[in-house]
Amino acid sequence: MVACGMNVSDTHRLKSLEDENAKLKRLLADTMLDNVVLKDLLGKS
């Protein structure tokens, strides 16, 4: 859904930012999972 007053350029920019945000969220989740695994491995040493 496009908000009132947004032009095509705005919608492309919004889509680009949403895509980047999703990528960053995946990277953060992966990093958090890596940290959990590392902490678990270090705890078992």
Phi and psi restraints in degrees (value plus and minus 20) as a CYANA .aco file:
   2 VAL   PHI    -121.3   -81.3
   2 VAL   PSI     108.8   148.8
   3 ALA   PHI     -92.2   -52.2
   3 ALA   PSI     134.1   174.1
   4 CYS   PHI     -80.7   -40.7
   4 CYS   PSI     119.1   159.1
   5 GLY   PHI      68.6   108.6
   5 GLY   PSI     -21.9    18.1
   6 MET   PHI    -111.7   -71.7
   6 MET   PSI     114.4   154.4
   7 ASN   PHI    -119.8   -79.8
   7 ASN   PSI    -198.9  -158.9
   8 VAL   PHI     -80.3   -40.3
   8 VAL   PSI     -60.9   -20.9
   9 SER   PHI     -81.0   -41.0
   9 SER   PSI     -61.6   -21.6
  10 ASP   PHI     -83.4   -43.4
  10 ASP   PSI     -61.6   -21.6
  11 THR   PHI     -88.2   -48.2
  11 THR   PSI     -56.4   -16.4
  12 HIS   PHI     -85.9   -45.9
  12 HIS   PSI     -61.8   -21.8
  13 ARG   PHI     -84.0   -44.0
  13 ARG   PSI     -62.5   -22.5
  14 LEU   PHI     -81.8   -41.8
  14 LEU   PSI     -65.0   -25.0
  15 LYS   PHI     -82.0   -42.0
  15 LYS   PSI     -62.2   -22.2
  16 SER   PHI     -81.8   -41.8
  16 SER   PSI     -63.7   -23.7
  17 LEU   PHI     -87.0   -47.0
  17 LEU   PSI     -57.9   -17.9
  18 GLU   PHI     -84.7   -44.7
  18 GLU   PSI     -60.8   -20.8
  19 ASP   PHI     -83.8   -43.8
  19 ASP   PSI     -64.5   -24.5
  20 GLU   PHI     -84.2   -44.2
  20 GLU   PSI     -60.8   -20.8
  21 ASN   PHI     -81.7   -41.7
  21 ASN   PSI     -63.0   -23.0
  22 ALA   PHI     -82.8   -42.8
  22 ALA   PSI     -61.3   -21.3
  23 LYS   PHI     -83.4   -43.4
  23 LYS   PSI     -64.2   -24.2
  24 LEU   PHI     -85.1   -45.1
  24 LEU   PSI     -56.8   -16.8
  25 LYS   PHI     -84.2   -44.2
  25 LYS   PSI     -60.7   -20.7
  26 ARG   PHI     -84.2   -44.2
  26 ARG   PSI     -62.7   -22.7
  27 LEU   PHI     -82.2   -42.2
  27 LEU   PSI     -61.6   -21.6
  28 LEU   PHI     -84.1   -44.1
  28 LEU   PSI     -64.7   -24.7
  29 ALA   PHI     -81.7   -41.7
  29 ALA   PSI     -62.6   -22.6
  30 ASP   PHI     -81.7   -41.7
  30 ASP   PSI     -62.9   -22.9
  31 THR   PHI     -85.8   -45.8
  31 THR   PSI     -61.2   -21.2
  32 MET   PHI     -84.2   -44.2
  32 MET   PSI     -59.5   -19.5
  33 LEU   PHI     -85.3   -45.3
  33 LEU   PSI     -63.2   -23.2
  34 ASP   PHI     -77.6   -37.6
  34 ASP   PSI     -61.9   -21.9
  35 ASN   PHI     -83.2   -43.2
  35 ASN   PSI     -61.1   -21.1
  36 VAL   PHI     -82.9   -42.9
  36 VAL   PSI     -64.3   -24.3
  37 VAL   PHI     -83.5   -43.5
  37 VAL   PSI     -65.8   -25.8
  38 LEU   PHI     -82.4   -42.4
  38 LEU   PSI     -62.7   -22.7
  39 LYS   PHI     -83.1   -43.1
  39 LYS   PSI     -59.4   -19.4
  40 ASP   PHI     -84.2   -44.2
  40 ASP   PSI     -64.5   -24.5
  41 LEU   PHI     -84.5   -44.5
  41 LEU   PSI     -62.0   -22.0
  42 LEU   PHI     -87.2   -47.2
  42 LEU   PSI     -52.9   -12.9
  43 GLY   PHI     -90.0   -50.0
  43 GLY   PSI     -43.3    -3.3
  44 LYS   PHI    -115.0   -75.0
  44 LYS   PSI     -20.3    19.7
